[in-house]
């Protein structure tokens, strides 16, 4: 009954950090089958047709192709494949004699369904702190999530081990130490404004343009920038956060710093149907001076809003001047 389920769940939680219970390169069979079907350009039902004489051979070749494709995608994302293979060799029964140093801020996410998406995973794991990098190969057999702060990674591990995602429990394991052979992707760089393009910008291009403009120093130097006010650039916002919720969260801190909150706005983009808008996951709060903005950042850095840990940065642009498409 329910007591057995609770005991089973408790045992799973206890085993979450037990290397003897895991294979580092475990891949969900259903996801592998979906990935193999996609590799051959078939539906899953066509691939698993029991009347097909070559089904065992087709599956074996397909699985090998999926593993190779996964490793290739990880390598292209800056993952040291030798570290992953060494961890796999030291998992399961081999864990009794072999050890691999583990990362304090990067998790290996396994048992993912083929329907997994990087946007959803970043939203899910981003609730516990700023995710500096998320790697999800096109095969979707596993993912790597890296946080800026180890304590955020620990909070995510504790909260999400065996948590249901698309009705499937997530298997989490600490990734090998130094699994990435390059730093996280650089933040958007400030670029000179280009001539308006005739083609519509992608969501990523819109977000990059908004962030770049927001972080650019205001023209006219420090004195003029301070007179014009300064904004706090807020990252890792929940998609559910509203302008009003953002204002309420910052209002008290701005007042305590002796300033005035001029505006609070969540950056938005047009919805897929062309009607309405969707949050882009970041926003701006405009204060009446740079001094106040810095005090607010100091007080609210890492604070929680709608179950998301906020990451704050000073922007010299006014909040009203850095909008996305409405």
Secondary structure, DSSP 8 states (H G I E B T S, - for coil): -HHHHHHHHHHHHHHTT-GGG--TT---HHHHHHHHHHHHT--HHHHT-TT-TTHHHHHHHHHHHHHHHHHHHHHHTTB-HHHHHHHHHTSGGGGGT----EEEEEEEEES--TT--HHHHHHHHGGGS-EEEEEE-TT-SEEEEEESSHHHHHHHHHHHTT-EETTEE-EEEEEETT-BSS---------------SS---HHHHHHHHHHHHHS--TTHHHHHHHT-EEEEEES--TT--HHHHHHHHHHHHHHTT--EEEEEEEEEE-TTSSSEEEEEEEEEEESSHHHHHHHHHHHTT-EETTEE-EEEEE-S-GGGS----
